[in-house]
Structure formats: C-alpha cells, structure tokens
Amino acid sequence: MKITIFIDDKVHERDLIQDQSILENLKDFHIPYSCKKGHCGICICQIKSGEVEMKNSLALTDKEIESGSIVTCQAFAKSNIEIII
C-alpha cells in the first residue's frame, strides 16, 4: 500500500508498513504528537482519500471523524491513502 502526503504545497509518496500507525509511517515528517494513545489530539491530520482504522479516537468527535479527521497515532491504513498534514 502507498500513502500520498500533502504538506506545505508539496506532494510526497511512499510505501506503507501495514503494521505501523500512520504516525510511525510518517516519522520523517515530524508530525507533532504527545500521548500516542489518541487522547490528546496533537497528531490530528485530515484524510483526503482512502480508508483507515483507528484503534482509539477519544480526541475526535463523531462529526470530525465523518469529515475525515484522524489521530495519526491510532490510525492504520486499510487501503492506499492520501493525507493532508
């Protein structure tokens, strides 16, 4: 699977390691984080396309999840994805 990252008007693409969270897969992009448990919300990003599974999403409301927000520390890709940082 692949992930496409949109950050600062640039586009990056890389292969995903399936058993790692989105945050772990994107460690080179220095996404801010704190708790790594889905509670603090510091690592929230926006999914542009694709499907993820979140193990925990306490930092997000149902409406935020429906609009594509994810906590990257708890999100695992289920397909190719595009993410906006």
C-alpha positions, 0 to 999 in steps of 0.5 A: 500500500502507498500513502500520498502526503500533502504538506506545505504545497508539496506532494510526497509518496511512499510505501506503507508498513501495514503494521505501523500507525500512520504516525510511525509511517510518517516519522520523517515528517515530524508530525507533532504528537504527545500521548500516542494513545489518541487522547490528546489530539496533537497528531490530528491530520485530515484524510483526503482519500482512502480508508483507515482504522483507528484503534482509539479516537477519544480526541475526535468527535463523531462529526470530525471523524465523518469529515475525515479527521484522524489521530495519526497515532491510532490510525492504520491504513486499510487501503492506499491513502492520501493525507493532508498534514 
